[in-house]
């Protein structure tokens, strides 16, 4: 078994650097807990606690887990929307080449942000109600020197691209439904022709029928423009449908990573097994055997020793309580953070028909 480390993530995962767009190694984000009149630091919340992954150009990489596990924080750290505490973030920028995102100065960061954008979860709070679509979608264009009629024409094309009529350009967000607002958010994210788009649960706030339309739109745009997605979600049925590879997070740590079909049908980590058992089965003849997790999610401000998942794991042994497992390759392309991964036989979804 090959242990992972932040320094050799490419070698241990067998990734070819020429195919990569993003490489994240040892990423951490800790938030201070301030107490008292003097606001002294009394502790830290380990929202992201040593995460390693890479994303290939043109693929959709899913990041899943329970609410509060650090998925969104990871995505925002990648874009430097918030500053990471530690770790490496390397990005293949078409203008700057391979860069360490954490070391970029203000000018370089402006270039980097032209090629990385974000689609937010809430299509209501993410759009300024006092701005028209021309201003909302055209704001990044103004910031990059595109003004006047050229900006207006560009915004009109973007609206058509996401399935909205160009004559809506002078309307305000309150005139649109939730699904239409999310399309506006997608148009804004694509205004500068980015290479990497972080999709922060882009359909979780939408009705099921609208979810399907939005997902199809994202896939069509990916094919049309060669986009790469970091897809943050907790809806496993959505992730299974759109993602090429998936990583599972638990309390700030990445516990399993694999190609989507492999992960969903043959999980290797007990936490992944529990997630799969919670997925509703559309066939009433299939009775799901759910793995009910006991206890509470670990406190990221005071995590347990050893494996963070061991207090809730029915397979835990004494070693799990005292020694933190390393992320290692169990099968080609399948990585897991569990001491007992080789000896356990876990249940996933029904295996696909041949």
Helices and strands as residue ranges (DSSP letters): H 9-12, G 17-19, E 20-35, E 40-56, E 60-64, H 71-78, E 86-93, E 97-100, G 101-103, H 106-114, E 116-119, H 133-143, H 148-161, G 166-170, G 173-175, H 178-189, E 196-200, H 208-225, E 228-232, H 236-242, E 245-250, E 253-259, H 260-265, H 270-277, G 310-312, H 318-322, E 328-331, E 334-336
